[in-house]
Amino acid sequence: MPNIDFPVQIALLDDHKLFRQGIAFILKTLPYVESVVDTAELPELLTAFRQRVPDILLLDLQMPGIDGPEVAQRLLQEYPDLKIIVLSMFSADKFITQMIKLGARSYLPKDVDQQQLRRAIEEVLTTGYHFTDQVSRALMLSVQHPAKPAAEPAVRRDIIQLTPREKEILQLICEGRTAAEIAEQLFISRRTVEGHRQNLLEKTQAPNAAGLVQYAAKHGLMEKS
């Protein structure tokens, strides 16, 4: 089990009661989860936020009268440390890239199994993000075939000098590997991996791991040389 040494609160915003109840039941079995906030409507969620901002929000993409992207943008403007994981029936690349670019930390299909959901939550808590192969692919394609040239991410356009180790770690991040997995594969400490990741963020001026994937795709660094 990862080193999560604090009680965690997770909130749910979804209009399907049975789905919420099932997810809430699973979440309450996780040893580090202190409480689960189960909401079907945005006003209810905002009331809960005024009492305590959760560590993670599991957000449905489309609900009656609620626009998921708009909710995510609004919440992240007010609560920038909030970690959003999207749970959606929509798997098209355009939905994935839209939510990741808005600041979601992960994007999962609603038919995700219990182990995959737990892994995503734990990786978001410990590393800040969880990218499945589908998410990494969607981000790569969004850079290779952008819908609008003006919509490029705010990442440096000039080629920067990366060390061989930084390139290696960047490629593994693009594959969706966690810091722990990278450390194990490269025989280095997790702290060293996090240090390289921070250097990559500073050098590329990428805001997050999604920005790193986009930078790598744009500059042909996705594949191992």
C-alpha positions in Angstrom: 0.0 0.0 0.0 1.4 3.5 -0.8 2.5 5.9 1.9 -0.7 7.9 2.5 -0.4 9.1 6.0 -3.4 11.3 6.3 -7.1 10.8 6.5 -8.7 11.5 3.1 -12.1 12.8 2.2 -13.5 12.0 -1.2 -16.5 13.7 -2.8 -18.8 12.3 -5.5 -20.9 14.3 -8.0 -23.0 12.0 -10.1 -26.7 11.9 -11.0 -27.1 8.1 -10.8 -27.9 7.1 -7.3 -27.1 3.4 -7.6 -23.7 4.2 -9.2 -22.9 6.6 -6.4 -23.9 4.2 -3.7 -21.7 1.5 -5.2 -18.7 3.8 -5.5 -19.2 5.1 -2.0 -19.3 1.6 -0.6 -16.0 0.8 -2.3 -14.3 4.0 -1.2 -15.3 3.4 2.5 -13.3 0.2 2.4 -10.1 2.0 1.7 -8.1 2.3 4.9 -7.0 5.9 4.3 -10.5 7.3 3.5 -12.0 9.1 6.4 -15.3 10.2 4.8 -17.2 10.1 1.5 -19.4 13.0 0.4 -22.2 11.7 -1.9 -23.9 14.3 -3.9 -26.2 14.4 -7.0 -26.5 18.1 -7.5 -24.0 21.0 -7.7 -25.6 23.2 -4.9 -25.3 20.2 -2.6 -21.6 19.7 -3.5 -20.8 23.4 -3.0 -22.5 23.4 0.4 -20.2 20.5 1.3 -17.2 22.4 0.0 -17.9 25.3 2.3 -17.6 22.9 5.3 -14.5 21.1 4.0 -12.8 20.9 0.7 -12.3 17.2 -0.2 -8.9 15.9 -1.2 -10.4 14.2 -4.3 -13.6 14.8 -6.3 -14.9 12.0 -8.5 -16.8 13.9 -11.2 -19.3 12.7 -13.8 -18.8 14.5 -17.2 -22.4 15.1 -18.2 -25.5 15.3 -15.9 -28.9 16.9 -16.4 -28.4 20.6 -15.9 -24.7 20.2 -15.0 -21.8 20.7 -17.4 -18.9 18.7 -16.1 -16.1 20.8 -17.8 -17.7 24.0 -16.5 -18.0 22.6 -13.0 -14.3 21.5 -13.1 -13.1 24.9 -14.3 -15.1 26.7 -11.7 -14.0 24.5 -8.8 -10.3 24.6 -9.8 -10.4 28.4 -10.0 -11.6 28.6 -6.5 -9.9 25.5 -5.1 -6.7 25.0 -7.1 -5.4 22.2 -4.9 -8.5 20.1 -5.6 -7.7 16.8 -7.3 -10.4 15.8 -9.8 -10.8 12.4 -11.3 -13.4 12.1 -14.1 -15.6 9.0 -14.2 -17.5 9.0 -17.5 -19.3 6.9 -20.0 -17.8 9.1 -22.7 -14.4 7.7 -23.9 -13.8 9.9 -27.0 -10.3 11.5 -27.1 -11.9 15.0 -27.3 -13.5 14.6 -23.9 -10.3 13.2 -22.3 -8.1 16.0 -23.6 -10.6 18.7 -22.7 -10.8 17.5 -19.0 -7.0 16.9 -18.6 -6.2 20.3 -20.1 -8.7 21.9 -17.6 -6.8 20.3 -14.8 -8.3 16.9 -14.1 -5.8 14.5 -12.6 -7.2 11.4 -14.2 -9.9 10.2 -16.6 -11.6 6.8 -16.1 -14.4 5.0 -17.8 -17.4 4.2 -15.6 -16.9 0.5 -16.1 -13.6 0.7 -14.4 -13.0 -2.2 -11.9 -12.4 -1.7 -8.2 -8.7 -2.3 -8.4 -8.2 0.2 -11.2 -10.2 2.9 -9.3 -8.2 2.3 -6.2 -4.9 2.6 -8.1 -6.0 5.8 -9.7 -7.0 7.3 -6.4 -3.7 6.3 -4.7 -1.6 7.5 -7.6 -3.4 10.9 -7.7 -2.9 11.2 -3.9 0.8 10.3 -4.0 2.1 11.6 -7.4 -0.6 14.1 -8.4 -1.9 12.3 -11.5 -2.9 8.9 -13.0 -2.7 8.5 -16.8 -4.0 5.4 -18.4 -2.8 4.3 -21.8 -5.9 5.8 -23.3 -5.3 9.2 -21.7 -1.6 9.3 -22.8 -2.7 8.4 -26.3 -5.4 11.0 -26.4 -3.0 13.7 -25.3 -0.4 12.6 -27.8 -2.9 12.7 -30.6 -4.2 16.1 -29.5 -0.7 17.5 -30.0 0.0 15.7 -33.3 -3.4 16.6 -34.8 -4.6 19.8 -33.0 -8.2 20.9 -33.7 -7.1 24.6 -33.5 -3.5 25.8 -33.7 -4.4 28.5 -31.1 -5.3 25.9 -28.5 -1.7 24.8 -27.9 -0.7 24.4 -24.2 1.3 27.0 -22.5 4.6 25.1 -22.8 7.9 26.4 -24.1 8.1 26.0 -27.9 11.9 26.0 -28.1 13.9 22.8 -27.8 15.5 22.7 -24.3 18.4 20.6 -23.2 17.4 17.5 -21.3 19.8 15.1 -19.7 19.6 11.5 -20.8 18.1 10.6 -17.4 15.4 13.3 -17.8 14.6 12.1 -21.3 14.3 8.5 -19.9 12.0 9.6 -17.1 9.9 11.8 -19.4 9.3 8.8 -21.7 8.2 6.7 -18.8 5.8 9.4 -17.6 4.4 9.4 -21.2 3.8 5.7 -20.8 1.7 6.4 -17.7 4.2 5.0 -15.2 4.0 6.0 -11.6 7.0 7.4 -9.7 7.3 4.1 -7.8 7.3 2.1 -11.1 9.9 4.4 -12.6 12.1 4.2 -9.5 11.9 0.4 -9.6 12.6 0.1 -13.3 15.6 2.5 -13.2 17.0 1.3 -9.9 16.8 4.7 -8.3 14.9 6.1 -5.3 11.4 7.5 -5.7 12.7 10.8 -4.3 15.2 11.0 -7.2 12.4 10.4 -9.7 10.3 13.2 -8.1 13.4 15.5 -8.3 13.8 14.8 -12.0 10.1 15.3 -12.6 10.2 18.7 -10.9 13.2 19.6 -13.1 11.3 18.6 -16.2 8.3 20.8 -15.1 10.6 23.7 -14.5 12.6 23.3 -17.8 9.5 22.9 -20.0 7.3 25.3 -18.0 4.6 22.6 -18.2 1.9 23.1 -15.5 1.5 19.3 -14.8 2.2 15.8 -16.1 -0.3 16.4 -18.9 1.8 19.3 -20.1 4.9 17.1 -20.0 3.2 14.5 -22.3 2.2 17.3 -24.7 5.7 18.7 -24.7 7.2 15.2 -25.4 4.7 14.6 -28.2 5.3 18.0 -29.8 9.1 17.6 -29.8 9.3 13.9 -30.8 10.4 12.6 -27.3 7.7 10.0 -26.9 9.7 7.1 -28.2 12.9 5.7 -26.7 15.9 6.3 -28.9 
